[in-house]
Amino acid sequence: MEATNLLYRDPVLYDIVQSDSTSAGMCQALIELHQPDARTLVDFGCGTGRDLEVLAKRFECIGVDLQPGLVDYAHQARPELDIRTGDMRTARLGKRMDVVTCMGNSLAYVHDNNDISQVFATFAAHAQPKALLVLCSPIAPITRTEPTTATVDTPRGPATVTIRHTWNLRTQINTMHRHWALPSGDEARDEIRRRVLFPQELERYAEDAGFEVLDMNDGTGTGFTGPTAYTVARYTRDDRRGWKWHQHQPPTPDGSSDGNNHGFPRTTTDTSGTKNTR
């Protein structure tokens, strides 16, 4: 994806806008709930590493992002972090981790169905057996038609941004149209196009890659309404034996499992073929 997002072209502004993000805290809480013994973590679509900086206090972390400008800025601002340039459709680090994360709407920048399948194959390729997957992504569109305006404090003075949204049901693309009034007096426009994956779609992509969804919540504690939600899933595939782990009824040594597959070991199709971003 090209750096059409103004924030990708100005990593300092990106960091400022993301400064009130609660994703890292929510992610860590979900990990502590579902995988408290986790030690290692890889974050796809990590941007400038702001969330990774928080998570690195608790886990051994690697971050991957498609935008070289954000990665270069991260190396300068957070040199202690291991952040690499890579496309999460094809990245292969040669390591399997206890936790795989993809936050900050990064998954939503992948629009094509086949590309989304490849991203989930990447998640699987970096997951230990029983590893945790934590996603933060849009699960419902923002459909309000009236624009909203906000002020962003930058080192060069306040910037004003006016935002409106459009929704294409056929493509499931929610577009954010932004008009920036910058401290210099200049104006800029950008468009952010995000693919909405509805909850059952997310679950299907996860299952096809070998994950079992454990929880979906929007972080409000008041129900499940969106537009953004956290999805937590466990990697159920044991790639060493071609079996799937089942949380309540694991395979027995003779290959039987839950009694519904006639005593044969469960097998799954390998979807880790080749083919990011925040």
DOMARGU-208295 format. One record per residue (C-alpha): residue number from 1; residue in three letters; x, y, z. Coordinates in steps of 0.1 Angstrom, whole numbers, always signed. Each point is the difference from the previous one (the first is absolute). Example, Ala and Ser with C-alpha at 12.3 -4.5 7.8 and 13.67 -1.06 7.14 Angstrom:
2
REC  vexlo  mivex     c1     c2     c3
REC      1    ALA   +123    -45    +78
REC      2    SER    +14    +34     -7
***
This chain:
278
REC  vexlo  mivex     c1     c2     c3
REC      1    MET     +0     +0     +0
REC      2    GLU    +14    +34     -9
REC      3    ALA     +4    +27    +26
REC      4    THR    -32    +19     -9
REC      5    ASN     -7     +5    +37
REC      6    LEU    +14    +34    +10
REC      7    LEU    +12    -15    +33
REC      8    TYR    +21    -25    -18
REC      9    ARG    +18    +29    -17
REC     10    ASP     +5    +18    +34
REC     11    PRO    +10    -26    +26
REC     12    VAL     +2    +26    +27
REC     13    LEU    -36    +10     -5
REC     14    TYR     -9    -37     -2
REC     15    ASP    +16     -5    +35
REC     16    ILE    -19    +30    +14
REC     17    VAL    -34    -12    -14
REC     18    GLN     +6    -35    +14
REC     19    SER    +11    +13    +34
REC     20    ASP    -33     -7    +17
REC     21    SER     -3    -35    -14
REC     22    THR    -12    -26    +25
REC     23    SER     +7    -30    -23
REC     24    ALA    +31    -11    +18
REC     25    GLY    -16     -1    +34
REC     26    MET    -31    -18    -13
REC     27    CYS    +22    -25    -19
REC     28    GLN    +21     -8    +31
REC     29    ALA    -31     -4    +21
REC     30    LEU    -14    -26    -25
REC     31    ILE    +34    -18     -1
REC     32    GLU     +1     -2    +38
REC     33    LEU    -35    -14     +0
REC     34    HIS     +4    -26    -27
REC     35    GLN    +38     -7     +0
REC     36    PRO    +16    +12    +32
REC     37    ASP    +32    -20     -5
REC     38    ALA     +8    +16    -34
REC     39    ARG    +35    +13     -5
REC     40    THR     +4     +8    -37
REC     41    LEU    -21    +22    -23
REC     42    VAL     +0    +12    -36
REC     43    ASP    -21    +31    -10
REC     44    PHE     -8     +3    -37
REC     45    GLY     -8    +36    -11
REC     46    CYS    +18    +15    +30
REC     47    GLY     +4    +35    -15
REC     48    THR    +26    +21    +20
REC     49    GLY     +0    -25    +28
REC     50    ARG    -20    +20    +25
REC     51    ASP    -21    -30    +11
REC     52    LEU    +30    -24     -3
REC     53    GLU    +19    +22    +24
REC     54    VAL    -26     -7    +26
REC     55    LEU     -2    -37     -7
REC     56    ALA    +38     -4     +0
REC     57    LYS     +0     +7    +37
REC     58    ARG    -17    -33     +5
REC     59    PHE     +9    -21    -31
REC     60    GLU    +29     -7    -23
REC     61    CYS    -13    +18    -31
REC     62    ILE     +5     +4    -37
REC     63    GLY    -19    +25    -21
REC     64    VAL     -7     +0    -37
REC     65    ASP    -14    +28    -22
REC     66    LEU     -3     +7    -37
REC     67    GLN     +8    +37     +1
REC     68    PRO    +38     +7     -1
REC     69    GLY     -5    +35    +12
REC     70    LEU    -17    -12    +32
REC     71    VAL    +26    -27     +6
REC     72    ASP    +29    +25     -5
REC     73    TYR    -16    +24    +25
REC     74    ALA     -5    -29    +24
REC     75    HIS    +37     -9     -2
REC     76    GLN     +8    +36    +10
REC     77    ALA    -27     +6    +26
REC     78    ARG     +1    -35    +16
REC     79    PRO    +34    -16     -9
REC     80    GLU     -4    -27    +26
REC     81    LEU    -29    -16    -19
REC     82    ASP     +5    -27    -27
REC     83    ILE    -22    +15    -28
REC     84    ARG     +3    -12    -36
REC     85    THR    -14    +10    -34
REC     86    GLY    -22    -27    -14
REC     87    ASP    -33     -8    -18
REC     88    MET    -23    -20    +23
REC     89    ARG    -13    -19    -30
REC     90    THR    +34    -16     -6
REC     91    ALA    +22     +7    +30
REC     92    ARG    +17    -31    +15
REC     93    LEU    +23     +7    +29
REC     94    GLY    +10    -36     +6
REC     95    LYS    -13     +1    +35
REC     96    ARG    -31    -12    +18
REC     97    MET    -13    +21    +29
REC     98    ASP    -23     -4    +30
REC     99    VAL    -21    +30    -11
REC    100    VAL     -8    +15    -35
REC    101    THR    -16    +34     +0
REC    102    CYS    -13    +23    -27
REC    103    MET    -15    +32    +14
REC    104    GLY     -7    +36    -10
REC    105    ASN    -23    -10    -29
REC    106    SER    +30    -14    -19
REC    107    LEU    -20    -30    -12
REC    108    ALA    -26    +24    -15
REC    109    TYR    +25    +13    -25
REC    110    VAL     +0    -34    -17
REC    111    HIS    -31     +1    -23
REC    112    ASP     +2    -31    -23
REC    113    ASN    -14    -33    +13
REC    114    ASN    +30    -20    -12
REC    115    ASP    +24    +25    +16
REC    116    ILE    -19     -3    +33
REC    117    SER     +4    -38     -1
REC    118    GLN    +37     +5     -6
REC    119    VAL     +2    +23    +30
REC    120    PHE    -16    -26    +22
REC    121    ALA    +24    -26    -14
REC    122    THR    +28    +23    +11
REC    123    PHE    -15     +1    +35
REC    124    ALA     -1    -38     +0
REC    125    ALA    +36     -2    -12
REC    126    HIS    +12    +19    +30
REC    127    ALA    -22    -17    +26
REC    128    GLN    +12    -27    +24
REC    129    PRO    -25    -28     +7
REC    130    LYS    -26    +15    +23
REC    131    ALA    +13    +35     -6
REC    132    LEU    -24    +30     +4
REC    133    LEU    -11    +23    -29
REC    134    VAL    -12    +35    +10
REC    135    LEU    -15    +22    -27
REC    136    CYS    -15    +35     +2
REC    137    SER    -20     +8    -31
REC    138    PRO    -33    +16    -12
REC    139    ILE    -30    -24     +1
REC    140    ALA    -27    +26    -10
REC    141    PRO     +1    +31    -22
REC    142    ILE     -1    +36    +12
REC    143    THR    -30    +12    -20
REC    144    ARG     -7    +35    +15
REC    145    THR     -1    +26    -28
REC    146    GLU     +6    +32    +20
REC    147    PRO    +37    +10     +2
REC    148    THR    +19     +2    +33
REC    149    THR    +29    +23     +9
REC    150    ALA    +28     -4    +24
REC    151    THR    +32    +19    +10
REC    152    VAL    +33    -17     +2
REC    153    ASP    +29    +17    +20
REC    154    THR    +32     -4    -20
REC    155    PRO    +35    +14     +7
REC    156    ARG     -6    +26    -26
REC    157    GLY    -34    +11    +15
REC    158    PRO    -36    -12     -2
REC    159    ALA    -12    -18    -31
REC    160    THR    -37     -4     -8
REC    161    VAL    -14    -30    -17
REC    162    THR    -36     -4    -14
REC    163    ILE    -11    -36     -6
REC    164    ARG    -29    -15    -19
REC    165    HIS     -7    -37     -8
REC    166    THR    -15    -18    -30
REC    167    TRP    -10    -37     -2
REC    168    ASN     +1    -23    -30
REC    169    LEU    -21    -31     +9
REC    170    ARG    +10    -19    -31
REC    171    THR    +38     +2     +8
REC    172    GLN     -4     +4    +37
REC    173    ILE    +23    +29     -1
REC    174    ASN     -5    +28    +25
REC    175    THR    +18    +31    -12
REC    176    MET    +11    +28    +24
REC    177    HIS     +4    +33    -19
REC    178    ARG    +22    +25    +19
REC    179    HIS     +6    +37     -5
REC    180    TRP    +30    +13    +19
REC    181    ALA     +7    +37     +9
REC    182    LEU    +36     -1    +10
REC    183    PRO    +18    +25    +23
REC    184    SER    +20    +13    -30
REC    185    GLY    -32    +12    -16
REC    186    ASP     +2    -28    -26
REC    187    GLU    -29    -23     -6
REC    188    ALA     +1    -37     -8
REC    189    ARG    -25    -27     -8
REC    190    ASP     +3    -38     +3
REC    191    GLU    -22    -30     -2
REC    192    ILE     +2    -31    +22
REC    193    ARG    -17    -31    -15
REC    194    ARG     -7    -28    +25
REC    195    ARG    -15    -34     -7
REC    196    VAL    -27     -9    +26
REC    197    LEU     +0    -37     +9
REC    198    PHE    -31    -10    +17
REC    199    PRO     +3    -23    +31
REC    200    GLN     -9    -32    -18
REC    201    GLU    +24     +9    -29
REC    202    LEU    +28     +5    +25
REC    203    GLU     -8    -33    +16
REC    204    ARG     +0    -19    -33
REC    205    TYR    +34    +15    -11
REC    206    ALA    +14     -9    +35
REC    207    GLU    -14    -36     -1
REC    208    ASP    +13     -6    -36
REC    209    ALA    +35     +9    +12
REC    210    GLY     -2    -23    +30
REC    211    PHE    -12    +23    +28
REC    212    GLU    -30     -4    +23
REC    213    VAL    -16    +33    +11
REC    214    LEU     -3     +3    +37
REC    215    ASP    -15    +35     +4
REC    216    MET    -11    +31    -18
REC    217    ASN     -7    +32    +18
REC    218    ASP     +0    +37     -8
REC    219    GLY    +17    +10    +33
REC    220    THR    -30    +20    +13
REC    221    GLY    -13    -26    +24
REC    222    THR    -35    +11    -10
REC    223    GLY     -7    -26    -28
REC    224    PHE    +13     -7    -34
REC    225    THR     -8    +28    -23
REC    226    GLY    +32    +10    -18
REC    227    PRO    +11    +17    -21
REC    228    THR    +34    -14    +11
REC    229    ALA     +5    -32    +19
REC    230    TYR    +27    -22    +15
REC    231    THR     +1    -36    -12
REC    232    VAL    +19    -26    +20
REC    233    ALA     +7    -34    -15
REC    234    ARG    +22    -30     +8
REC    235    TYR    +21    -19    -25
REC    236    THR    -14    -35     +1
REC    237    ARG    +22    -16    -27
REC    238    ASP    +30    -22     +9
REC    239    ASP    +21     +3    -31
REC    240    ARG    +23    -28    +11
REC    241    ARG    -28    -26     -2
REC    242    GLY    -27    +15    -22
REC    243    TRP    -25     +0    +28
REC    244    LYS    -21    +27    +15
REC    245    TRP     +1     +6    +38
REC    246    HIS    -35     +2    +16
REC    247    GLN     -1    +20    +32
REC    248    HIS    -24    -23    +18
REC    249    GLN     +7    -34    -17
REC    250    PRO    +37     -2    -12
REC    251    PRO    +10    -30    -22
REC    252    THR     +9    -32    +18
REC    253    PRO    +32    -19     -7
REC    254    ASP    -18    -24    -23
REC    255    GLY    -13    +28    -22
REC    256    SER    -36     +2    +11
REC    257    SER    -15    +32    +11
REC    258    ASP    -37     +9     +7
REC    259    GLY    -16    -31    -14
REC    260    ASN    -14    +18    -31
REC    261    ASN    +27     -9    -24
REC    262    HIS     -1    -38     +3
REC    263    GLY    +33     -4    +18
REC    264    PHE    +21    +16    -27
REC    265    PRO    +23    +29     +9
REC    266    ARG    -13    +34    -11
REC    267    THR    +19    +14    -29
REC    268    THR     -1    +35    -14
REC    269    THR    +10    +16    -33
REC    270    ASP    +32    +20     +2
REC    271    THR     -9    +36     -9
REC    272    SER    +35    +15     +6
REC    273    GLY     +7     +7    -36
REC    274    THR    +15    +33    -11
REC    275    LYS    -18    +27    -12
REC    276    ASN     -6    +93    +66
REC    277    THR     -4    +25    +14
REC    278    ARG    -11    +26    +24
***
